[in-house]
Structures are given as structure tokens and as C-alpha cells.
Amino acid sequence: MAVLLEQDLQRPVQVHLNELTWRTTVVFATVSLFTLAWSVMVDDVLDIVLQNLKPCPGECLNVYDPAQWSAVRWLTSLLLAVLSSLPLIAFHVLQFSKPGLLPGEYRALRTWMLALAVGLVGIVYMLVNYWLPALYAAGFTQHNNAGLAAQYSAIDMLLVAAFCVWAIMVVMSTWTALVVMGRLGVVNRTTADVWRLRLYGVGSLLLALSTPDHAQPLLLPLLATYWTSSELIGQRWLKAQPLAQGYAVERLDREGRRQRIALVDCSCEGANAHHGNANVEGCSTVLVDGICTSSSARTSVLEHLIQASITDAVITGCDGKPCPKPFTENIDRLGIRLHGLNLMAIQNHRVTNPTPNLDVRVGLNTLPSLFTESARQQNLAKLIEENQYIKAVEVKGQELNHWSSNYLDIDHVLYPSTQ
């Protein structure tokens, strides 16, 4: 289901289609005009490129198919037109994508497009002026040593150069995307598989469809190099922990469904004395100042819930009822269950709290909306035994339907020295 952030506007699908139509029309019209403009001077551009690529002195380049040469001219004009229109294309892509992206994803897309544009200009310049000429020169030397006459097809040389530029563009796009999204926290251990499928899948498809017939034997080594290099470059971020604290371990709930729990540790504008102590093993934790008063805090929470595939979100400070309606509606659209520990209701039971983290753990493990009564009893007994508050505790038969209301009943068990 789609999530509607509070700063977004509810618009029909037809409005988005109309916007896509006119933005695409503007881009296509601009590219067409630039293509016609470049077609006038494309011969000069091709002559400069061929002079850089030519490995032999004198006249050793030939055009064996004039019709194909015409196709190369128009293809070059189109590529130059697309490069000339990149600022306009980037602007329209960002403007159209912004309403459908989370803030972190939008920042990643914007930074990625800028980094990709700068990186591609440098890589293409080095490829055309240094790397490909060196490669062709090495081939020319081998031909001379074998006693072969140097007669090369100018069209093939340009097509090979175009394919190399295209392959570099695809690979660079994946590399820069991994680096940018990794540094911004979009790519992490939780979202690694999703982004591998998106980036590697699209990149592999583009390389497979664009490989020339005479270069098909190089496709598998090229794909293997592409995957390996991307993994090596992105390893730091693909295995990184999410920006939220901890990691939501997948478990099974009472009905056997997969479950991931995230704690929304809300300070409630400073009113929650337990804030900063919600560190529970097997759960991720998002720290926010006021989920009820800050739209940016709610957006950060939604972003983590989506990226980490959370099924249950537990608010520490309150019971979740004060949350704004748009936020709870988004939670429902995502199929996530919202719970509340309501720790502020019990924080004044003791003047000084020796272990506030234990309050969070007890509250979570005895939450009626998460666990059955028997499971809550087992969780509480296990928690007490692990912390060695007493040697043995018999909790079978105790009434634990609501931990906060019965907190004083079990307080003497958890904190015997405070009674």
C-alpha cells in the first residue's frame, strides 16, 4: 500500500499521468532539437574522436558500409543530445519522483545523479583520450608483429567505443548508487537484498541487451566482473547496521506469522524519563523527540518501518493513542500493528530508578497485544532468572493482563531493595 506523508497532497492517479506526459514531452522535444543541432556538426566530432582512437599513422581507417555510417552519425547526434539535455532531464526526474520518495531516498537520488554526472564526464574523457587509444595501439602492434596490413573499419571502432562508454555508464551508475545510498543510510544490512535486485538486475539486463553480436563471448566475464566489483565496493554498506539502533530479528508471533519488532523510543518532549534506555536485543530502536508533535519525526519512523520490513511498532512513552490520525492511517496501510508501553504512567512509582532499561524490557515482554498470557508469564520468569533478582520465581497463575496496572504487584520481585 502507498504511504501518504503529511507534506504530500492527495491527488488522483490521472493527475500523475498527466504530469508524466507533459514532462516527458518537454524532454523528448528538447532532445529532438539538440539532435538536429548536433547533426550539423557531428562530422567534426567524429573526426576528432577517430583521430584520438586511430592507432596507426597515415590512412588506415575505412568505411565499408556507407549506410551504417549514416546510422552511426545519427546515433552519435542522439547521444550528444542526451548528454546536452542531462540538466533538464535530471530536473524533471527529481521533480516527478519527489512526491513518491521518502526524504532519505530523495536525498540519495539527488546526490547520486550529481555524483554520476560528474563521474561519467571524467570517465568518458579518460576512456576516449587515453584508455581506448592505448588498447587500439596494443592491437595494432600485435598486427604488425604478425605481418598483417593495417586496415580498420571506422564504424567498428566507433561502435566498440560506444559500447565501452555505455558499459562504463552502467557500471558507474551502480557503483555511485551503492556509495551514495550507503553513506546516506538507504542501503544497509536490512535493505541489501532489495537493492541488489534493483541495481544488479537492471544493470545486468542493460548490459545483456546492449552487447554487440561479435562481443557476446565477453558477456559472462563482463557480468561476473560487474557483480564482483559492485559487491567489493558496496561491501561496507551492504553489511552495515541500519541508522536505527539495533537490528530487528525475524521471529514468529502467536499465530506463526513472521514478526519484526521496532521500538519507537519517544522522549515525549522531555516528559518520558525512560527515553534513551530502549535497548532490547532482537529489536531495532528509533529515537525521536516527539512523535505526536513533529512531522519529521513521524517521517523518520515511517522510513525505518518501511526499510526494515517491520511488522510491529512499539512506542515507549505513551500508549499510542495521542498519535495523529494521518500517522496511524499510514501504519494501517503498511499492515503494521502499533503498540504502546505507556512508560510515563509508571515512571513516578519510584523516586530513583536503578535500571530503567529493565522497565522497557519487562513492559515489552509482558505486552498483552504482542504475547499471550502464557507467553507473558514465561517471558517474565525468564527475564527475572536472567537478571538474577531471585533464584527461582513461580509466576504461574499470576494475573498479567496489563503490566502497567499490575506493576506494583511485581515491583517487589524486580526491585526488592526499594520496598
N, C-alpha and C positions, 0 to 999 in steps of 0.2 A: 504494500500500500504506500501511496505517496504521503510525504510529511510536509505540512504547510507551516513554515516558520512564521513567527509573529510579524516579521517585517515583510513577509510576502503578501501578494494580493491573490485573491481567489478569482481566477479567470477561466473561461471555458477553453476546451481544447482547440476549438476553431480559431480563437484569438492567437494561440501559439503557432498554429499552422499558417495563419495569415502573416504573422511576423516573420516566420521562417521563409515564406515565399518572397516577401519583398527584400529581405536581407540577402537571400540567395540571388535574386535578380540583380541587385546592385553589384554584388561580387562578380557575377558572370559578365555583366555589361562592362565592368572595369577591366577584367581580364581580356575580354574581346578587343577592347580599344587598345590596350597595351600590346596585344598580339599583332594587330595591324601596324602599330607604330614600330615594333621591333622587326617586323618582316622587311622593312625598308633598309635596315642597317644590319641584318643578320649575317650577310655575306662577310662583312668586315669582322664581325665577332668570330665566325667560324674560321676565317683565315688566321686570326690571332691564335685561336686555340690549336689549330693544326700546326702552326709554326712552333708552338710550345711542345706539342706531342711528337712531331716528326723526329725520328731517331737517326736519320741518315742525311748526309749532305747532298745537295743537288735536288733533282726532281725524281722522287721515288714514290710519290703518292698519286693514285689514280682513282677515277670514278668509273666503275664498271657498270653501274645501273643509274642512269640519269633520273628515272622516275623515283627511285628510292632516295636519291639525293634531295629531290624536292620535298619528300616526306620528312627527311632529316631537318631541312631548313624550317619547315613549319613546326616541327616538334621542338626545335631549339627556340623558336619565337615564342611558343606557348610556355616553355619552361622559364624563359626570361620574363615573360609577362606575369607569371605566377609569383616569381621572386620579387618583381617590382610591386606587386599588389599585396605583399605579405603584411604590411602595417594595417591596411584596410581589412584584410581577412582576419587578422588577429583581433581587431576591434570588434567586428561583428560576431566572431565566435565567443568572445568574452561576454559581450552584452546579452547574447541569446542564451548562453549557458548559465549565467549568474543566478537567475531565479530557481534553477533546478539543482544547484550545488550547495552543499554545506559550506560555511565560511572557510574552513580549512581546505576543502577541496578547491574552492575558487582561488584562494591564495596560491595553492600548489599549481593550478593550471596557468595562472598569470605568470608566475615566476618561471615555470617550465617553458612557456612559449618564448619568453625573453631570452632565457639561457640557451634554448635550442637555436634561435635565430642567430645569436652571436657565435655560438659554437659552429654552426653549419657554414657560416661565411668563412671562418678561419680554416675549417677542414677542407672545404671545396677549393679554396685558394691554394693550399698546400698540395692537394691532390693533383690539380691541373698543372701547376707550375713546377712541382718537384717530384712527387712520388710516381705518377704515371710516366712522365718523361724518363725517369731513371729505369722503370720497368721495361719500357719500349727499347731503351738503349741497350739493356742487357739482352733482350731478344735479338736485336739487330747484330750484336756482337756474336751471338751463337750462330746466326745465319751466315755471317761472313766466315766464321771458322769452319762451317760445313760446306762452304763454296757455293752458297745459294745467292741468286741475284735478288737485290733488294727492290721489290715492287709490292707496295702495300695498298690496301683499299682504304681510302679516306673515310668511307662510310662506316666500315667495320671499326676503325679506330675511334670514331666519334661515338658509335653505339656502345662499345666497350667502356669508354669513358663515362657515358651517360649512365650505364648500369652500375658502375663503381660508385658514382656520385649518389645514385638512388639507394644502393645498399648501405652506403655510409650514412645517409639521411635516416634510414630505418633504424640502424643500429644506434646511432647517436640519439635518436628520439627515445629509445628505450633506456639508454644509459642515463641521459639527463633526467628522464621522468623518475627513475629509481632514486637518483641522488636528491632531486628537489623534494619529492614527496616523502622520502625518508627523513630528510632534515626537518621537514615541517610536521612529521609525525603521522602522516597519512598512511604510509607503508610501515608496518611493524609485524611482529610475530602473529598477531591476530588476523591481519588482513593480507598476509603474504600470499596465500594461495589464490585469493581472488585477483590480486594484481598480477600475479604470474600468468594467470589465464588471460587476462585482458591484454597485457603488454606483449608477452611472448606469443600468444595466439594470433593477435593481429599482425605483429611483426613477421612471424613465420609465414602467414598467409600472403602478405605482400611480397616477401622475397620469393616464395614459390611461384606466384603468378607472374612475376616480372623477370624471372631468369630467362635469358635467351636460349634458344634450342641448342646452340653449339656449346653452351655452358652448363647444361643440365647435369653432367657428371660432377660438377662442383657444388651442386645444391646441398647434398647431405653434409659434406665438410663445412660448408658455409653456415648451415643451420646449427651444427654442433658447436662451431666457434661462437656463434651468436648467443646460444643458450649458456655456454660455459662462461664466456666473458661477462654476460649480464649477471650471472649468479655470483661471480667473483667481485664485481663492482658493487652489487647490491647486498652482499652477504651481511655487511654491518647493520643494515636497516631491516632486512628481511627476517633477522633473528632477534631484533631489538624488542624490548618490552614496550607496550603502549605508553603514551604520555600519562595516562591514568596510573595510579599506583596499583601494584599487584597484577595478578592475571586470573581471569575468571575461568576456573577449571570446569570442564563439562561433566555433569553428573546426571543422575536420573531422579525425577521427582516422585511423588507418591503414586502417580499413575503410570510410571515407566517412561515418561517423556523426557527428552533431553533438556537440560536446565543449565543456564549460566546466570550467576547472581552478581550484581554490581551494587555496591554501597554508594549512595549519594550522600556524602558527608557534608551536610549543610550547617554553616555556623549560625544561621537564622539571625543575621545582622549582629552577631556577638552574643546572642542570648543562649546559645547552646554550649554549655560548659564541657561537653564531651567532644567538641569539634577537634579534629586532628588526631583522634585515637581510634578511628575506624579502620584498623588493620587486621583483617581476618584472612587467614590462609584459605586459598581456593576461591577468593572473591576479589574482584577489582574494585578500586575506590576512586571516586571523582570528588575532588574538593571544590566546593562552591561557597560563596559568601551568603547569598540569599536567593534560593530558587524561586521564592514567591515574588520577589521584588525586582529581580534582574533578568531581562530577556536574554542577555548574552550568556548568563549562567545556564539558563534553560537550554539555549542552543548548544552549549558545550556538552551538557548532559546528553542531549539527543544525539549529538555527533558520536559520543563514545558508545552509546547504546546500539547505534546502527553498526558502527565499525566492528565492535566486539561481539556482535550477534547475541546480545543479552536477552534473556527471557524474563528475568525478574529484577526489578529495580527497587531497592530498599532505602528510603530516606531515613536518616538517623535522627534529626531534630524533632520533627513532628510526625503526625500520622498520615500525612499526605493530603488531607482534606483541604488545607488552605491553598494548594497549588492552583494556578489559574486554569480555566476551562480549556483554552487552546492547547496547553501543555498536556493535560490529561487526554484530550482527544487525539493528539499525536501519539501518545503512548498506546492508546487503544488501536490506532491504525497500524502500528508496528506489531501488534499482538503481544505486547509486553505487559506483565502484571505489575502493578505499583503497590508497594507496601510501605508501612511506616513504623519505626521503632518507638517514636514518641519519647525520646530520652529526656526531653525537657520536663516531662511530667514527673520524673523520679530523681532529677539531679539535686533536689534540695532535701532528700532524705537523710543525707549526711553532710555535715559542715565541711569536712575534708574527705576527699575521695582518693584512697590509696592507689587504686587500679581502675581508672576509667575505661581502659580498653576491655576489661572484663565485663563491664556493663554492656558494651556493644556486642560482645561475643555471646553473652547469656541471652540478651534480647533477640539476637538473630537466630540462635539455635532453639529458642522456645517460641518462635513466632507462629501463631496459630494458622495464619494464611499460607505459610510455607510448609509446615510439618504437621503430621497427625499427632494425636495426643501421645500415643505410644512412642513415636519417634522423638517427640519433645522430651519425654522422660528419659529416654536413652541418651539423647544429646546432653542433657543437663548432668546426668550421672557421669558420663564420660568426661565432660568439661571439669567437673569437680575433682575427679580422680586424677586427671592430667595435671591440674594445678596443685594437687596435694593439700587441699584445705582440710580434708578429713581422710582418714584411712579407708573408710567404707561408708557409703551413703545408700540408704534404701529409699528410693523415691517412688517405688511402685505404689500406685494408688493415690498419690498426691494429685490435687486438682491444679492443673497448669493451663487452664483455658486462656488466660490472659496474663502474660508475665508481669506487665506493669502494675496490674491491680493486686497481684499476689507477691510483689517484690519484697514487702516487709516480712512475708511469711518465710521466704527462703534467704532473707538477708542474714539471719543469724548463722546460717550454714556457710555462706560465702565469706562473711566477714565476722567471725566470732569475737574478735578483739574489740569491735566497735559497739557491742551490745552492753 
